[in-house]
Amino acid sequence: MAKSLNRIELIGRVGSVNVHANVVTVSIATGDRFKDKSSGEYREITDWHDVSFFGGLAKVATNHIKKGQQLFVSAKLKHKVVDNNGSKRKYTNIVADEIIFLGSKPASSQSQVQETAVSSDDDDIPF
């Protein structure tokens, strides 16, 4: 079998943190800037990514990740198929395995930049 890689890396700002029984889901905003060919103006697009944290990373996410905070997240894509009354749906989840805190929240009174890395074991992922 040929070597392969399942890796996603995101740098963005936190939109929301949702804590569930054994998983924490964090919405991370990333942006792209481009020049509109028809108007010549620069435009920005924001994409939102829901990232799941399990095990030790879920505890870190619960206690330390706040809205507006800038993060680097290294993750994997996990796919699952759910059968709902004969109708199969495929879901793609972004599952974090490393997080680095890049800075404080915007408009924060803190002038110091944080940079802390935390990793996870694959054993914490339930699928």
NORFENLIN-V512475 format. One line per field, one symbol per residue. ss: DSSP state (H for helix, E for strand, C for the rest). A space follows every 10 residues. Layout:
ss->???
//
This chain:
ss->CCCCCCCEEE EEEEEEEEEC CCEEEEEEEE EEEEECCCCC CEEEEEEEEE EEEEHHHHHH HHHHCCCCCE EEEEEEEEEE EEEECCEEEE EEEEEEEEEE ECCCCCCCCC CCCCCEEEEC CHHHCCC
//
